[in-house]
Amino acid sequence: MPPLVVIPARLASTRLPGKPLADIAGQPMIVHVLNAALKAEIGPVVVAAADPEICDVVTNAGGTAILTNPDLPSGSDRVWQAVQTLDPQGQYSTIINLQGDLPTLAPDALHTVCGVLDHPAFDIGTLVAPVSTEAEATAPSVVKVACHFKQATPHAVALYFSRQPIPAGPGPLWHHVGIYAWRRAALARFVQLPPSGLEQRESLEQLRALEDGMRIGCARLAIAPFGVDTPQDLERARRLLGA
């Protein structure tokens, strides 16, 4: 079976309320992300929406949306609820969690993240890109990954995630791109776990998986897709996409 791509989205963003419906070059942001996922032609795509307004926009754009409980604590929980609704028989063994605030996403990125799970040692695949500036390295909004790519291998083990520039010493820093390929069993296990200590300290959900012993593999992108978290980010996205 191909992977199932699920895009969690909600209007109640802390830093940019209503951002899935923000207009970028004549289309709501969630539609830009939906279209990128569809162009990847990797598998079916569904938006896991917390709000009926998002469902309406996605449906009007020709996409598929599932209304989820608005009180779910995280995007991962929203993805899992949508998976259970859409595929209760468990036909899809791989789930791609694609963030709904990446309007500049290159469709090939979904193939790259899914390829991490070709390695049986990994429970979860994710993406990284080189940190290119000091401002990026020190910005708390840019999550960094402690990982090391050996010369002959395309994937690296994620040892830790932080908002601080890690690891210390000379060498590249890696910017975490918040797209995940989950083995279905790993996602089912993850959403049953309570928030972990390091997750709460860093405000990074993926640390819960590491603390529980799951292995996360990283694949490289040349450039991190641009995420939208603030009004300034939104204006930049509008410039980049020609609004």
N, C-alpha and C positions, 0 to 999 in steps of 0.2 A: 504493500500500500504506500502511496505517497504520503508526505507529512501533511498535517492539517495546520494551516496558518491561522492564528487567532490574534486579533488586535484589540487589546482592552482600551476602553475609552470612557471618560466621565467628564461631566461639566464642572464638577466642584474641585478644580485645581486650586491649590493654595496660592501660588504665585501668579497664575494667569487664568482666572475663572473663565469658563466657557471656551477654552482653547481648541477643543476638537472642531468647533464650528467656526473658528476664526477664518475670515476670508483671506486667501492667498492666491493672487492672480486669477480671481474669479471663481475659485472653488474653495469649499471648506477644507481645512487642513486634513481632516480624517479621510476625505476623498482622495487627496494626493497620496496618502499612505496606502489606502486601499488599492489605488491604481498601480502603484509600484509593486505591491505584492502580487496583483493579478498578472502584471507583465513578466514576473519571474517564472510563471507557468510551472511552479513546483508542486502545487497541490491546491485543494479548495481553500478559500479564504473566507473568514467570518469575522465580523466586528462584535466583540462582547461589550455591549453598551450598558452603562448604568442608568441612562436616561432615555425616555421615548423620543426626545428630539433628535438624538444621535441616530437612533434606529430609522427614523423617518428620512433623514438626510442620506444615509447609506442606501436605503431601499430605493429612494428616488434616483440615486446614481447607478442603480442596477446591481448593487451589491447585496450581500446577505448579512443580516444583523440579528443578534439574539439579545433580548432584554434580560439583564442580570440584576441581582439584588443590589440596590444602591448602597447598602450598608456593609458590603464586603470590605475587609480591611486592606486588601492589596490587589494590584493588577494580576498577580499570579492566582489568587483566589477567584478573580473574575474569569480568567482564562479557564481554570478548571471547571467552574460551574457551566460555562458555555460548552466545553468539551463533553461533559456528562449529559447535557441537554441534547446536543447535536449527535453524539455518538455513544449512546448508552451501552452498546454491545462491545465497545472497545476495539473496533476495527483499525483505528489509527493508532499506531504504536509510537509515532513521533509527533510531537506538538511543537510548533514554532511560535514563541511568544514575541510578537513584533510590537514595539511601542508605537502608540498613535501620534507621537509628536516628532516624527522624523520625516518631514515633507521632502527632503532632498535625498532620500534613500535611493541607492542604486539597486535595481532588482537582483543583480548577481549576488549581493550580500546574503540573500536567503539561501542560495546554493552553498555558499562558503560556510555558513554556520551549520547547515545541515550535514556537511561533509565531516565535521568533527566527530559525529556519532558513528562514522564508519569504523572508528577505533573503539573496540569493545570495552576498553578500560574506562571510558568516560560515561558518566551519567547525564551530563549536561554539556552542551556546546555553547560558546559565546564568541564574541568578536572583540578585537583590539586594533588600535591604530597608533602609529608613533606620535608621541607628544612632540610638538615642533617648536614651542615657544616657552619662555620662562613663565609668562602669564598663565598659560595652559597648565603648566606643571604645578603651580601654586594655587590655582583656583579651586575652592572647595566644591564647586559645582561640577568639576571634571573628576570623575572617579578614575583612580589609577589601579593597575593590576601588577602585582609582583609575579612575574613569569619570565621564563628564559627559553628562547627558541634555539634549539641545537641546530647546527648547520644543515644536517641532512633530513630534518623532520619539519613538516608543515604546521604542526600543532605543538602547543606548550601547555603544561599543567599550571592552572591558576593556584597559587599558594596563598594569596591574600588580596583583598580589595580594600582601598582606603581613599579618603578624600585628600590625604597628604601625599606628597611626592615620594613614592616607594618604588624600588628599594634604594638604599643609600649606595654611594660609590659611583664610579664612572660606568657608563653604559646607557642604553636606551631606556626611556620611560614609556609605558604603554597606557594609552587612554582607553578605558573600557567603553565599549559600545553596547548599550543595553538591549541587545537582541539575544534570545536564548532558544536553543533547540533542546527540548526535554525528551528523554525517554518517558513514555507515559507513566510507567511505574514510579519513576523518580518524582514526577510532578505530583502524583497521588500521595506519595510519602511526604513530600515537602509541605503540602498544604495542611497536613495533620499535625505538623510540628509547632510547638509554641515559639514565639520570637526568642532568639538566642541572645546571650549577653553581648557578644561582639556586634551582632546586628543592631542592637539597640544603641550601643556606643557610637557606631559609625553611621547609623541610619542607612544601612545597606542590607537589603533583604538577602542577597546572595550569600552573605556570611553565614546565614542559618544553614544553608546546604553544606558549606565547608565544615562547620562545627559538628554536623551530624555524620561526617565521614564521606559525603558524596564527592566525586571527582569532577571538576569542571575543566574542560579543555578549551583552549583559546586558538582561534585562527586569525590571521592578519588581514587587515584592509590597508590600502595605501593611505587613505584619508578617512577620518571619522565622518559619518553623515552628520549633518547639522541638526541638533535638537532644539526645540522651542520650549523654553521654560518661563520667559519673562516678556514684557512688552517690547523690550529692546531686541530680544531674539526674534520676535514676530516681525518687527520692521526689517531686520536683516533677511529673514526668509522671503519677505515680499520683494526685497531688492534682488535677491538671488534668483527668484523664480519669475521675475519680470512684471510684478504688479505695478 
